[in-house]
């Protein structure tokens, strides 16, 4: 869309059949903008794929032989890795250590450049798109400011999800139903909105800091949205006045 999309506009690149966008766009952008430098941010997962596993920390799902274990890849002029070494190559900074190509976000120009290099590797080096993305990260992470969302701050990969990891169990019949309760503050928790106790603020990092996000929380909780308020006794950020 030349002339319609600016190089520094934000874009989300996602798989089309297994991705659920369940939060307001304003919150997605706000979560992304907490990352400095407008990176190419790629989702993380717990499973090291497509590389062969050599340790339990590499994940529970190993389809085997996606890449032959004796295959080698040139990372740069002075470094060559065998397939079995890739799972140890990325430092662990959170539970979702390994890159997953199914979701990414960043400025249009950066996303397109990452994908261009990824596609070139797929064509030239006999590896699938996920494996190619690993090579893009290892070769160009500094140049292209590539980050992996290892703490699921923006994206959450559900492969190897275990019951109890989220506050609300996903895919339950009432997952999208408003939660009962009455309280002054609305916060974002585990993929759904919750109300805190009376005179209780949200936990650190869960505040809704924009009018759009607060209005979306009201709709998600089945509450009436009144509007923005600034005045004496103002509550921090998003609030529910239980005084009807």
N, C-alpha and C positions, 0 to 999 in steps of 0.2 A: 504494500500500500504506500508507494512512494508519494510523498507530499501530504499524506494523512497521518503518518506515525513518525514522531521525532525520534532521533537516535537515542535520546536519554529518557524516553517514555518507558514506564515499567510494563513488562509482559510476564505472563505465567505460561509455561510450556508444560502440558500435562498429557498423560495417557488418556484416551477417550473412553475406555470401557470399565475402568476399575478405580476411578478417583471420585471422591465425594467432597464437594466444596460446601461446608456447612456453617461457615461464619460470614458475617458481613464483609464486603470488600474493604471497607474502611479499616477493619481490624486486621485483615490480611496485610494491607499496606503498612499499618502501624507496626506490626510485628516484624515485617521485613526491614523497615527503616531503623530499627534498633541495631542492625548490623552496619558497622561503619564502612564508608567507601563505596556504597552501591555495588555489592558483589554479585557475581553469578552464584546464586545460592541453590544448591541441589539438595534434595531430600536424602536423609540417611536411612539405613535399615540395619537390622541386627545380623543379617546373613551376608556372608562374603561370597558374592556370586558375580561372575561365572567361574571363579578360580577354585581349584581343588582345596579342600580343607585339610589341615594338619593338626588342628587343636580344637577343643570344644568351644573356645571363645569365637571361633569363626562361624558359628551358627549351626542350627539343627537341620537345615534343609540343604543337602548337597546332592544334586541330581547326578553328579558324577560325569566326568569326561566332557563337560561343556567346553573345556579347553584342555587338551592333553597335558598331563603333568610335566612332561619333558619339553614342552614348548618354551621358547625364550623370546623375550621382547626387549628391544632397545629403548630404554627410557630417555637417555640422552647420550652424549658422546662417551662419557666415562662410566655409565651404569647400564648393565644388562640384568634383567630379572627373569628367572624361570617362573612358570605359572604358579608353582606351589609357594613361591615367596611373596606373592602379591598381598595375601591376607595380613601379612605382618608389616606391610609398607606404609600404612596410613596410621598416624598416631591416634590413640584413643582419647577423646575429649568428652565423650558421653555415651549413652547406651546404644545409640543408633550410629555406629561408627562408620559403616561402609556406604558408599554412594549408591543411590538408586536413580536411574535415569528417568523414572516415571513422572517426577515432578521437579520443576526448577523455576526460578524467578530471577529477574534482573533487568537492567536497561536493555532495550531492544538491540542496540548495536553489539553489546557484549554477549547476549544470548545467541544471536545469529552467528557470531564469530566462533563461539564454543561449538555450536552445532555443525558449523562448516568444517571445523577441524575434526570433529567426531566422525562425520560422514566420510571424510577423506581416509581416516584410519580404517574404517569398516571396509572400504573398497581396496585399500592397499595392503592391509596387514592380516587378513584372514582371522578376524575376531568379531564377535557380535557387538551391537550398539552399546550394551552395558560395559563390556570389556574395553571397548574403545574409549568410553568416558573415563574409566580409570586411567588410561594412558594420557588423555587430555589433562586430567588433574595432575598427574605426576610430572608431566612435561611443562605445563603452562599455568599452574595454579597461581604463581606469583605475578606473572605477566598479565593474566586475565582476572585477577582477584577472585579466584574460585574458592568458595567455602562450602563445607558439608554441614547440614543442619543436624549435628550429632545429638543435640538435646531436644529435638522435636519442638523448637520454638515457633516454627512456621508450618512445617509439614509433619505429619505423623504416618509412618509406614506400619501397617497392621500385620505384616508377616511376622510370625512368632509371637503375636500378642498372647499374653497369659492373663487369665481372670484376676482382677484386683489391681492391675496396673493403672487403670483409669478410675476416676471417682464414680463414673456411671458406666455400666457395662454397655458396650456398643451393640447395636443390632437387636436390642430387646424391644418388645412390642411397644413400650411407652417411651422409647428413647427421645422422640421429638415432642412428646407431650409436655405442657407446662408443668413445672414442679411446684407442689403446694408449699406454702410458707408465707410469712409476712416479715419484712425487715427493711431497714433503711438503705441498704447498699446492694447494688447488683454487680456481680463479678463474673469473669469468664473462667470456667473450671472444666478441664477435661473434655472439651468439645461441646459443652452446653452451658447455659446460664444458671447461676444459683443466686439465692438471696442470703446474705449474711444475717447474723442475729441483730437484734435491736442495738443501736448505738455502737455497732461494730464495723470497722473498715474492712475492705477486702485484703486478702493476703498480699504480700509484696509481689508485684508483677502482674496482678490480676485486675487492676483498676481499669475501668472503662473511661477513657479520657477525652472522648469526643462526643458531640451531641448526636451524631449519626449512630455511634456504637451504643449509646445509652437508649436511643429510640428503638434500636434493633433488639436490645435486651428486654425492653418493655413488651415488645411484640412477642418475643420468644417465651416470656413468662406469663403471657395472658393478662398483662397489666395495661392500664390506660397511660398513654404518653401525654404529658401536660406541656412540656417545653423546657427551655433553658431558664435557669434562675440564678441571679447574683444578688446578694443582699445580706442583711444582718443574720448571723447564725448559719451562714451558708455551709453545707456539708461538702466535704471533699469529693470532687468528681461526680459520679452517677449515684443518685439517691432515689429511694422510694418513700414518699411521705404517706405513712399509714394513718391518715387522720380523717378518713371519710366518715 
